[in-house]
């Protein structure tokens, strides 16, 4: 079972696993909304909205590589 009281141990808790699964969808919605608001204020940012998927993929790859480096899971 993944649930451990106090989160002690090497395995993630149920709540950490649940949060990790919901993070990409929540982050994508927040970024999409933020870019939309900024594009309303500055019309030059409309081009960013055209490449929203690519920017999100780049951001997720940066976040995942940082996570792998800081947890010692990636050996270069």
PyMOL Python script that loads the backbone (N, CA, C, O; Angstrom):
from pymol import cmd

cmd.read_pdbstr("""\
ATOM      1  N   UNK A   1       0.844  -1.181   0.000  1.00  0.00           N
ATOM      2  CA  UNK A   1       0.000   0.000   0.000  1.00  0.00           C
ATOM      3  C   UNK A   1       0.888   1.243   0.000  1.00  0.00           C
ATOM      4  O   UNK A   1       1.898   1.285   0.703  1.00  0.00           O
ATOM      5  N   UNK A   2       0.514   2.254  -0.786  1.00  0.00           N
ATOM      6  CA  UNK A   2       1.337   3.444  -0.922  1.00  0.00           C
ATOM      7  C   UNK A   2       1.151   4.439   0.210  1.00  0.00           C
ATOM      8  O   UNK A   2       2.007   5.299   0.413  1.00  0.00           O
ATOM      9  N   UNK A   3       0.062   4.347   0.945  1.00  0.00           N
ATOM     10  CA  UNK A   3      -0.208   5.328   1.991  1.00  0.00           C
ATOM     11  C   UNK A   3       0.606   5.018   3.234  1.00  0.00           C
ATOM     12  O   UNK A   3       0.555   3.911   3.771  1.00  0.00           O
ATOM     13  N   UNK A   4       1.365   6.026   3.688  1.00  0.00           N
ATOM     14  CA  UNK A   4       2.150   5.887   4.900  1.00  0.00           C
ATOM     15  C   UNK A   4       1.892   7.104   5.767  1.00  0.00           C
ATOM     16  O   UNK A   4       1.931   8.232   5.275  1.00  0.00           O
ATOM     17  N   UNK A   5       1.634   6.900   7.023  1.00  0.00           N
ATOM     18  CA  UNK A   5       1.363   8.004   7.934  1.00  0.00           C
ATOM     19  C   UNK A   5       2.631   8.832   8.101  1.00  0.00           C
ATOM     20  O   UNK A   5       3.693   8.297   8.417  1.00  0.00           O
ATOM     21  N   UNK A   6       2.514  10.130   7.888  1.00  0.00           N
ATOM     22  CA  UNK A   6       3.647  11.023   8.049  1.00  0.00           C
ATOM     23  C   UNK A   6       4.545  11.110   6.828  1.00  0.00           C
ATOM     24  O   UNK A   6       5.453  11.941   6.802  1.00  0.00           O
ATOM     25  N   UNK A   7       4.325  10.290   5.824  1.00  0.00           N
ATOM     26  CA  UNK A   7       5.121  10.354   4.607  1.00  0.00           C
ATOM     27  C   UNK A   7       6.553   9.894   4.783  1.00  0.00           C
ATOM     28  O   UNK A   7       7.408  10.249   3.972  1.00  0.00           O
ATOM     29  N   UNK A   8       6.841   9.122   5.806  1.00  0.00           N
ATOM     30  CA  UNK A   8       8.208   8.643   6.030  1.00  0.00           C
ATOM     31  C   UNK A   8       8.477   7.454   5.127  1.00  0.00           C
ATOM     32  O   UNK A   8       7.601   6.614   4.922  1.00  0.00           O
ATOM     33  N   UNK A   9       9.668   7.380   4.594  1.00  0.00           N
ATOM     34  CA  UNK A   9      10.022   6.250   3.753  1.00  0.00           C
ATOM     35  C   UNK A   9      10.386   6.698   2.353  1.00  0.00           C
ATOM     36  O   UNK A   9      10.311   7.882   2.022  1.00  0.00           O
ATOM     37  N   UNK A  10      10.786   5.727   1.530  1.00  0.00           N
ATOM     38  CA  UNK A  10      11.251   6.036   0.189  1.00  0.00           C
ATOM     39  C   UNK A  10      10.104   6.106  -0.823  1.00  0.00           C
ATOM     40  O   UNK A  10      10.231   6.759  -1.859  1.00  0.00           O
ATOM     41  N   UNK A  11       9.002   5.445  -0.528  1.00  0.00           N
ATOM     42  CA  UNK A  11       7.890   5.431  -1.479  1.00  0.00           C
ATOM     43  C   UNK A  11       7.003   6.655  -1.284  1.00  0.00           C
ATOM     44  O   UNK A  11       6.841   7.131  -0.160  1.00  0.00           O
ATOM     45  N   UNK A  12       6.425   7.167  -2.375  1.00  0.00           N
ATOM     46  CA  UNK A  12       5.532   8.326  -2.250  1.00  0.00           C
ATOM     47  C   UNK A  12       4.199   7.912  -1.630  1.00  0.00           C
ATOM     48  O   UNK A  12       3.774   6.763  -1.745  1.00  0.00           O
ATOM     49  N   UNK A  13       3.558   8.860  -0.980  1.00  0.00           N
ATOM     50  CA  UNK A  13       2.251   8.590  -0.391  1.00  0.00           C
ATOM     51  C   UNK A  13       1.180   8.637  -1.472  1.00  0.00           C
ATOM     52  O   UNK A  13       1.441   9.054  -2.600  1.00  0.00           O
ATOM     53  N   UNK A  14      -0.011   8.212  -1.122  1.00  0.00           N
ATOM     54  CA  UNK A  14      -1.143   8.242  -2.049  1.00  0.00           C
ATOM     55  C   UNK A  14      -1.419   9.665  -2.505  1.00  0.00           C
ATOM     56  O   UNK A  14      -1.707   9.894  -3.680  1.00  0.00           O
ATOM     57  N   UNK A  15      -1.333  10.617  -1.596  1.00  0.00           N
ATOM     58  CA  UNK A  15      -1.628  12.010  -1.922  1.00  0.00           C
ATOM     59  C   UNK A  15      -0.578  12.612  -2.860  1.00  0.00           C
ATOM     60  O   UNK A  15      -0.905  13.415  -3.734  1.00  0.00           O
ATOM     61  N   UNK A  16       0.672  12.222  -2.674  1.00  0.00           N
ATOM     62  CA  UNK A  16       1.725  12.677  -3.583  1.00  0.00           C
ATOM     63  C   UNK A  16       1.534  12.107  -4.986  1.00  0.00           C
ATOM     64  O   UNK A  16       1.757  12.807  -5.974  1.00  0.00           O
ATOM     65  N   UNK A  17       1.128  10.860  -5.081  1.00  0.00           N
ATOM     66  CA  UNK A  17       0.868  10.253  -6.382  1.00  0.00           C
ATOM     67  C   UNK A  17      -0.321  10.915  -7.059  1.00  0.00           C
ATOM     68  O   UNK A  17      -0.297  11.158  -8.266  1.00  0.00           O
ATOM     69  N   UNK A  18      -1.351  11.205  -6.294  1.00  0.00           N
ATOM     70  CA  UNK A  18      -2.533  11.861  -6.846  1.00  0.00           C
ATOM     71  C   UNK A  18      -2.198  13.264  -7.339  1.00  0.00           C
ATOM     72  O   UNK A  18      -2.648  13.670  -8.411  1.00  0.00           O
ATOM     73  N   UNK A  19      -1.418  13.999  -6.571  1.00  0.00           N
ATOM     74  CA  UNK A  19      -1.021  15.352  -6.966  1.00  0.00           C
ATOM     75  C   UNK A  19      -0.137  15.318  -8.208  1.00  0.00           C
ATOM     76  O   UNK A  19      -0.251  16.190  -9.069  1.00  0.00           O
ATOM     77  N   UNK A  20       0.737  14.331  -8.312  1.00  0.00           N
ATOM     78  CA  UNK A  20       1.616  14.230  -9.469  1.00  0.00           C
ATOM     79  C   UNK A  20       0.833  13.932 -10.743  1.00  0.00           C
ATOM     80  O   UNK A  20       1.221  14.375 -11.824  1.00  0.00           O
ATOM     81  N   UNK A  21      -0.257  13.190 -10.628  1.00  0.00           N
ATOM     82  CA  UNK A  21      -1.071  12.891 -11.800  1.00  0.00           C
ATOM     83  C   UNK A  21      -1.895  14.094 -12.239  1.00  0.00           C
ATOM     84  O   UNK A  21      -2.170  14.252 -13.428  1.00  0.00           O
ATOM     85  N   UNK A  22      -2.291  14.941 -11.301  1.00  0.00           N
ATOM     86  CA  UNK A  22      -3.125  16.094 -11.630  1.00  0.00           C
ATOM     87  C   UNK A  22      -2.319  17.330 -12.005  1.00  0.00           C
ATOM     88  O   UNK A  22      -2.883  18.275 -12.555  1.00  0.00           O
ATOM     89  N   UNK A  23      -1.036  17.354 -11.731  1.00  0.00           N
ATOM     90  CA  UNK A  23      -0.215  18.533 -11.996  1.00  0.00           C
ATOM     91  C   UNK A  23      -0.170  18.956 -13.458  1.00  0.00           C
ATOM     92  O   UNK A  23      -0.385  20.137 -13.733  1.00  0.00           O
ATOM     93  N   UNK A  24       0.096  18.065 -14.416  1.00  0.00           N
ATOM     94  CA  UNK A  24       0.193  18.534 -15.812  1.00  0.00           C
ATOM     95  C   UNK A  24      -1.102  19.177 -16.326  1.00  0.00           C
ATOM     96  O   UNK A  24      -1.051  20.207 -16.998  1.00  0.00           O
ATOM     97  N   UNK A  25      -2.237  18.591 -16.024  1.00  0.00           N
ATOM     98  CA  UNK A  25      -3.499  19.157 -16.497  1.00  0.00           C
ATOM     99  C   UNK A  25      -3.768  20.515 -15.858  1.00  0.00           C
ATOM    100  O   UNK A  25      -4.217  21.439 -16.535  1.00  0.00           O
ATOM    101  N   UNK A  26      -3.499  20.641 -14.573  1.00  0.00           N
ATOM    102  CA  UNK A  26      -3.714  21.911 -13.885  1.00  0.00           C
ATOM    103  C   UNK A  26      -2.741  22.979 -14.376  1.00  0.00           C
ATOM    104  O   UNK A  26      -3.121  24.133 -14.574  1.00  0.00           O
ATOM    105  N   UNK A  27      -1.504  22.591 -14.568  1.00  0.00           N
ATOM    106  CA  UNK A  27      -0.491  23.534 -15.048  1.00  0.00           C
ATOM    107  C   UNK A  27      -0.801  24.007 -16.462  1.00  0.00           C
ATOM    108  O   UNK A  27      -0.618  25.181 -16.784  1.00  0.00           O
ATOM    109  N   UNK A  28      -1.266  23.094 -17.298  1.00  0.00           N
ATOM    110  CA  UNK A  28      -1.615  23.453 -18.677  1.00  0.00           C
ATOM    111  C   UNK A  28      -2.784  24.441 -18.698  1.00  0.00           C
ATOM    112  O   UNK A  28      -2.750  25.415 -19.449  1.00  0.00           O
ATOM    113  N   UNK A  29      -3.810  24.205 -17.890  1.00  0.00           N
ATOM    114  CA  UNK A  29      -4.952  25.113 -17.837  1.00  0.00           C
ATOM    115  C   UNK A  29      -4.538  26.488 -17.318  1.00  0.00           C
ATOM    116  O   UNK A  29      -4.989  27.509 -17.837  1.00  0.00           O
ATOM    117  N   UNK A  30      -3.685  26.518 -16.301  1.00  0.00           N
ATOM    118  CA  UNK A  30      -3.237  27.795 -15.744  1.00  0.00           C
ATOM    119  C   UNK A  30      -2.399  28.582 -16.746  1.00  0.00           C
ATOM    120  O   UNK A  30      -2.567  29.794 -16.880  1.00  0.00           O
ATOM    121  N   UNK A  31      -1.500  27.902 -17.447  1.00  0.00           N
ATOM    122  CA  UNK A  31      -0.677  28.581 -18.443  1.00  0.00           C
ATOM    123  C   UNK A  31      -1.501  29.070 -19.624  1.00  0.00           C
ATOM    124  O   UNK A  31      -1.267  30.162 -20.142  1.00  0.00           O
ATOM    125  N   UNK A  32      -2.457  28.271 -20.043  1.00  0.00           N
ATOM    126  CA  UNK A  32      -3.314  28.670 -21.159  1.00  0.00           C
ATOM    127  C   UNK A  32      -4.116  29.914 -20.799  1.00  0.00           C
ATOM    128  O   UNK A  32      -4.232  30.837 -21.605  1.00  0.00           O
ATOM    129  N   UNK A  33      -4.657  29.938 -19.613  1.00  0.00           N
ATOM    130  CA  UNK A  33      -5.419  31.106 -19.169  1.00  0.00           C
ATOM    131  C   UNK A  33      -4.519  32.334 -19.035  1.00  0.00           C
ATOM    132  O   UNK A  33      -4.886  33.430 -19.458  1.00  0.00           O
ATOM    133  N   UNK A  34      -3.351  32.144 -18.450  1.00  0.00           N
ATOM    134  CA  UNK A  34      -2.427  33.267 -18.257  1.00  0.00           C
ATOM    135  C   UNK A  34      -1.971  33.856 -19.584  1.00  0.00           C
ATOM    136  O   UNK A  34      -1.946  35.076 -19.750  1.00  0.00           O
ATOM    137  N   UNK A  35      -1.608  32.984 -20.537  1.00  0.00           N
ATOM    138  CA  UNK A  35      -1.214  33.488 -21.853  1.00  0.00           C
ATOM    139  C   UNK A  35      -2.366  34.187 -22.550  1.00  0.00           C
ATOM    140  O   UNK A  35      -2.157  35.170 -23.260  1.00  0.00           O
ATOM    141  N   UNK A  36      -3.584  33.689 -22.355  1.00  0.00           N
ATOM    142  CA  UNK A  36      -4.749  34.326 -22.950  1.00  0.00           C
ATOM    143  C   UNK A  36      -4.964  35.727 -22.410  1.00  0.00           C
ATOM    144  O   UNK A  36      -5.264  36.647 -23.172  1.00  0.00           O
ATOM    145  N   UNK A  37      -4.815  35.901 -21.103  1.00  0.00           N
ATOM    146  CA  UNK A  37      -4.976  37.222 -20.492  1.00  0.00           C
ATOM    147  C   UNK A  37      -3.866  38.159 -20.942  1.00  0.00           C
ATOM    148  O   UNK A  37      -4.126  39.317 -21.267  1.00  0.00           O
ATOM    149  N   UNK A  38      -2.621  37.663 -20.963  1.00  0.00           N
ATOM    150  CA  UNK A  38      -1.515  38.508 -21.422  1.00  0.00           C
ATOM    151  C   UNK A  38      -1.676  38.885 -22.896  1.00  0.00           C
ATOM    152  O   UNK A  38      -1.316  39.991 -23.297  1.00  0.00           O
ATOM    153  N   UNK A  39      -2.218  37.966 -23.701  1.00  0.00           N
ATOM    154  CA  UNK A  39      -2.405  38.254 -25.123  1.00  0.00           C
ATOM    155  C   UNK A  39      -3.490  39.309 -25.333  1.00  0.00           C
ATOM    156  O   UNK A  39      -3.430  40.067 -26.302  1.00  0.00           O
ATOM    157  N   UNK A  40      -4.468  39.369 -24.450  1.00  0.00           N
ATOM    158  CA  UNK A  40      -5.484  40.419 -24.557  1.00  0.00           C
ATOM    159  C   UNK A  40      -4.878  41.788 -24.290  1.00  0.00           C
ATOM    160  O   UNK A  40      -5.281  42.784 -24.891  1.00  0.00           O
ATOM    161  N   UNK A  41      -3.922  41.830 -23.398  1.00  0.00           N
ATOM    162  CA  UNK A  41      -3.290  43.100 -23.041  1.00  0.00           C
ATOM    163  C   UNK A  41      -2.188  43.494 -24.017  1.00  0.00           C
ATOM    164  O   UNK A  41      -1.962  44.679 -24.261  1.00  0.00           O
ATOM    165  N   UNK A  42      -1.513  42.509 -24.568  1.00  0.00           N
ATOM    166  CA  UNK A  42      -0.426  42.766 -25.520  1.00  0.00           C
ATOM    167  C   UNK A  42      -0.656  41.901 -26.754  1.00  0.00           C
ATOM    168  O   UNK A  42      -0.410  40.695 -26.724  1.00  0.00           O
ATOM    169  N   UNK A  43      -1.122  42.506 -27.826  1.00  0.00           N
ATOM    170  CA  UNK A  43      -1.449  41.734 -29.036  1.00  0.00           C
ATOM    171  C   UNK A  43      -0.262  40.995 -29.650  1.00  0.00           C
ATOM    172  O   UNK A  43      -0.460  40.041 -30.403  1.00  0.00           O
ATOM    173  N   UNK A  44       0.943  41.407 -29.351  1.00  0.00           N
ATOM    174  CA  UNK A  44       2.109  40.719 -29.920  1.00  0.00           C
ATOM    175  C   UNK A  44       2.257  39.297 -29.372  1.00  0.00           C
ATOM    176  O   UNK A  44       2.967  38.484 -29.964  1.00  0.00           O
ATOM    177  N   UNK A  45       1.607  38.987 -28.266  1.00  0.00           N
ATOM    178  CA  UNK A  45       1.702  37.648 -27.668  1.00  0.00           C
ATOM    179  C   UNK A  45       0.734  36.642 -28.282  1.00  0.00           C
ATOM    180  O   UNK A  45       0.710  35.483 -27.867  1.00  0.00           O
ATOM    181  N   UNK A  46      -0.061  37.060 -29.257  1.00  0.00           N
ATOM    182  CA  UNK A  46      -0.975  36.117 -29.904  1.00  0.00           C
ATOM    183  C   UNK A  46      -0.219  35.007 -30.620  1.00  0.00           C
ATOM    184  O   UNK A  46      -0.743  33.905 -30.781  1.00  0.00           O
ATOM    185  N   UNK A  47       1.000  35.285 -31.049  1.00  0.00           N
ATOM    186  CA  UNK A  47       1.807  34.244 -31.699  1.00  0.00           C
ATOM    187  C   UNK A  47       2.196  33.151 -30.707  1.00  0.00           C
ATOM    188  O   UNK A  47       2.381  31.996 -31.092  1.00  0.00           O
ATOM    189  N   UNK A  48       2.319  33.511 -29.445  1.00  0.00           N
ATOM    190  CA  UNK A  48       2.628  32.505 -28.416  1.00  0.00           C
ATOM    191  C   UNK A  48       1.469  31.518 -28.299  1.00  0.00           C
ATOM    192  O   UNK A  48       1.684  30.324 -28.089  1.00  0.00           O
ATOM    193  N   UNK A  49       0.244  32.016 -28.434  1.00  0.00           N
ATOM    194  CA  UNK A  49      -0.918  31.138 -28.338  1.00  0.00           C
ATOM    195  C   UNK A  49      -0.970  30.145 -29.498  1.00  0.00           C
ATOM    196  O   UNK A  49      -1.521  29.054 -29.352  1.00  0.00           O
ATOM    197  N   UNK A  50      -0.405  30.509 -30.638  1.00  0.00           N
ATOM    198  CA  UNK A  50      -0.365  29.583 -31.771  1.00  0.00           C
ATOM    199  C   UNK A  50       0.527  28.384 -31.489  1.00  0.00           C
ATOM    200  O   UNK A  50       0.289  27.297 -32.017  1.00  0.00           O
ATOM    201  N   UNK A  51       1.546  28.569 -30.667  1.00  0.00           N
ATOM    202  CA  UNK A  51       2.498  27.507 -30.338  1.00  0.00           C
ATOM    203  C   UNK A  51       2.378  27.080 -28.871  1.00  0.00           C
ATOM    204  O   UNK A  51       3.371  26.739 -28.229  1.00  0.00           O
ATOM    205  N   UNK A  52       1.174  27.105 -28.367  1.00  0.00           N
ATOM    206  CA  UNK A  52       0.932  26.794 -26.956  1.00  0.00           C
ATOM    207  C   UNK A  52       1.352  25.365 -26.610  1.00  0.00           C
ATOM    208  O   UNK A  52       1.946  25.136 -25.556  1.00  0.00           O
ATOM    209  N   UNK A  53       1.054  24.411 -27.476  1.00  0.00           N
ATOM    210  CA  UNK A  53       1.411  23.015 -27.207  1.00  0.00           C
ATOM    211  C   UNK A  53       2.926  22.829 -27.129  1.00  0.00           C
ATOM    212  O   UNK A  53       3.425  22.097 -26.274  1.00  0.00           O
ATOM    213  N   UNK A  54       3.643  23.490 -28.016  1.00  0.00           N
ATOM    214  CA  UNK A  54       5.095  23.362 -28.024  1.00  0.00           C
ATOM    215  C   UNK A  54       5.720  23.990 -26.782  1.00  0.00           C
ATOM    216  O   UNK A  54       6.653  23.431 -26.205  1.00  0.00           O
ATOM    217  N   UNK A  55       5.206  25.156 -26.368  1.00  0.00           N
ATOM    218  CA  UNK A  55       5.719  25.795 -25.161  1.00  0.00           C
ATOM    219  C   UNK A  55       5.443  24.950 -23.922  1.00  0.00           C
ATOM    220  O   UNK A  55       6.279  24.854 -23.023  1.00  0.00           O
ATOM    221  N   UNK A  56       4.260  24.339 -23.886  1.00  0.00           N
ATOM    222  CA  UNK A  56       3.929  23.497 -22.745  1.00  0.00           C
ATOM    223  C   UNK A  56       4.819  22.254 -22.714  1.00  0.00           C
ATOM    224  O   UNK A  56       5.270  21.846 -21.643  1.00  0.00           O
ATOM    225  N   UNK A  57       5.075  21.654 -23.868  1.00  0.00           N
ATOM    226  CA  UNK A  57       5.949  20.479 -23.918  1.00  0.00           C
ATOM    227  C   UNK A  57       7.372  20.839 -23.481  1.00  0.00           C
ATOM    228  O   UNK A  57       8.022  20.064 -22.778  1.00  0.00           O
ATOM    229  N   UNK A  58       7.847  21.998 -23.891  1.00  0.00           N
ATOM    230  CA  UNK A  58       9.170  22.462 -23.478  1.00  0.00           C
ATOM    231  C   UNK A  58       9.226  22.690 -21.970  1.00  0.00           C
ATOM    232  O   UNK A  58      10.184  22.284 -21.312  1.00  0.00           O
ATOM    233  N   UNK A  59       8.208  23.333 -21.428  1.00  0.00           N
ATOM    234  CA  UNK A  59       8.153  23.572 -19.983  1.00  0.00           C
ATOM    235  C   UNK A  59       8.122  22.261 -19.206  1.00  0.00           C
ATOM    236  O   UNK A  59       8.824  22.122 -18.204  1.00  0.00           O
ATOM    237  N   UNK A  60       7.325  21.307 -19.650  1.00  0.00           N
ATOM    238  CA  UNK A  60       7.240  20.023 -18.947  1.00  0.00           C
ATOM    239  C   UNK A  60       8.556  19.253 -19.035  1.00  0.00           C
ATOM    240  O   UNK A  60       8.939  18.580 -18.078  1.00  0.00           O
ATOM    241  N   UNK A  61       9.250  19.341 -20.164  1.00  0.00           N
ATOM    242  CA  UNK A  61      10.537  18.647 -20.259  1.00  0.00           C
ATOM    243  C   UNK A  61      11.571  19.281 -19.334  1.00  0.00           C
ATOM    244  O   UNK A  61      12.392  18.576 -18.746  1.00  0.00           O
ATOM    245  N   UNK A  62      11.538  20.606 -19.200  1.00  0.00           N
ATOM    246  CA  UNK A  62      12.453  21.283 -18.269  1.00  0.00           C
ATOM    247  C   UNK A  62      12.130  20.888 -16.833  1.00  0.00           C
ATOM    248  O   UNK A  62      13.034  20.587 -16.054  1.00  0.00           O
ATOM    249  N   UNK A  63      10.846  20.888 -16.476  1.00  0.00           N
ATOM    250  CA  UNK A  63      10.455  20.524 -15.115  1.00  0.00           C
ATOM    251  C   UNK A  63      10.794  19.070 -14.797  1.00  0.00           C
ATOM    252  O   UNK A  63      11.275  18.774 -13.703  1.00  0.00           O
ATOM    253  N   UNK A  64      10.549  18.168 -15.733  1.00  0.00           N
ATOM    254  CA  UNK A  64      10.830  16.759 -15.486  1.00  0.00           C
ATOM    255  C   UNK A  64      12.329  16.480 -15.408  1.00  0.00           C
ATOM    256  O   UNK A  64      12.767  15.672 -14.589  1.00  0.00           O
ATOM    257  N   UNK A  65      13.114  17.143 -16.251  1.00  0.00           N
ATOM    258  CA  UNK A  65      14.559  16.923 -16.176  1.00  0.00           C
ATOM    259  C   UNK A  65      15.133  17.491 -14.874  1.00  0.00           C
ATOM    260  O   UNK A  65      16.041  16.903 -14.288  1.00  0.00           O
ATOM    261  N   UNK A  66      14.606  18.627 -14.424  1.00  0.00           N
ATOM    262  CA  UNK A  66      15.040  19.175 -13.142  1.00  0.00           C
ATOM    263  C   UNK A  66      14.678  18.226 -12.004  1.00  0.00           C
ATOM    264  O   UNK A  66      15.479  18.009 -11.095  1.00  0.00           O
ATOM    265  N   UNK A  67      13.486  17.667 -12.053  1.00  0.00           N
ATOM    266  CA  UNK A  67      13.071  16.721 -11.027  1.00  0.00           C
ATOM    267  C   UNK A  67      13.960  15.481 -11.010  1.00  0.00           C
ATOM    268  O   UNK A  67      14.333  14.996  -9.942  1.00  0.00           O
ATOM    269  N   UNK A  68      14.297  14.972 -12.185  1.00  0.00           N
ATOM    270  CA  UNK A  68      15.159  13.800 -12.248  1.00  0.00           C
ATOM    271  C   UNK A  68      16.568  14.098 -11.740  1.00  0.00           C
ATOM    272  O   UNK A  68      17.185  13.255 -11.089  1.00  0.00           O
ATOM    273  N   UNK A  69      17.074  15.284 -12.035  1.00  0.00           N
ATOM    274  CA  UNK A  69      18.414  15.638 -11.564  1.00  0.00           C
ATOM    275  C   UNK A  69      18.458  15.828 -10.058  1.00  0.00           C
ATOM    276  O   UNK A  69      19.411  15.396  -9.410  1.00  0.00           O
ATOM    277  N   UNK A  70      17.436  16.472  -9.487  1.00  0.00           N
ATOM    278  CA  UNK A  70      17.468  16.759  -8.053  1.00  0.00           C
ATOM    279  C   UNK A  70      17.193  15.523  -7.200  1.00  0.00           C
ATOM    280  O   UNK A  70      17.613  15.472  -6.044  1.00  0.00           O
ATOM    281  N   UNK A  71      16.496  14.526  -7.747  1.00  0.00           N
ATOM    282  CA  UNK A  71      16.230  13.326  -6.972  1.00  0.00           C
ATOM    283  C   UNK A  71      17.294  12.257  -7.181  1.00  0.00           C
ATOM    284  O   UNK A  71      17.235  11.195  -6.560  1.00  0.00           O
ATOM    285  N   UNK A  72      18.263  12.525  -8.047  1.00  0.00           N
ATOM    286  CA  UNK A  72      19.324  11.558  -8.264  1.00  0.00           C
ATOM    287  C   UNK A  72      18.922  10.421  -9.177  1.00  0.00           C
ATOM    288  O   UNK A  72      19.604   9.397  -9.218  1.00  0.00           O
ATOM    289  N   UNK A  73      17.833  10.574  -9.908  1.00  0.00           N
ATOM    290  CA  UNK A  73      17.365   9.515 -10.784  1.00  0.00           C
ATOM    291  C   UNK A  73      18.024   9.547 -12.148  1.00  0.00           C
ATOM    292  O   UNK A  73      17.976   8.561 -12.884  1.00  0.00           O
ATOM    293  N   UNK A  74      18.635  10.660 -12.492  1.00  0.00           N
ATOM    294  CA  UNK A  74      19.257  10.811 -13.796  1.00  0.00           C
ATOM    295  C   UNK A  74      20.758  10.899 -13.607  1.00  0.00           C
ATOM    296  O   UNK A  74      21.260  11.790 -12.922  1.00  0.00           O
ATOM    297  N   UNK A  75      21.459   9.977 -14.212  1.00  0.00           N
ATOM    298  CA  UNK A  75      22.927  10.028 -14.103  1.00  0.00           C
ATOM    299  C   UNK A  75      23.498  10.383 -15.465  1.00  0.00           C
ATOM    300  O   UNK A  75      23.324   9.645 -16.436  1.00  0.00           O
ATOM    301  N   UNK A  76      24.171  11.502 -15.528  1.00  0.00           N
ATOM    302  CA  UNK A  76      24.781  11.947 -16.780  1.00  0.00           C
ATOM    303  C   UNK A  76      26.274  11.757 -16.752  1.00  0.00           C
ATOM    304  O   UNK A  76      26.956  12.078 -17.725  1.00  0.00           O
TER     305      UNK A  76
END
""", "prot")
cmd.dss("prot")
cmd.show_as("cartoon", "prot")
cmd.util.cbc("prot")
cmd.orient("prot")
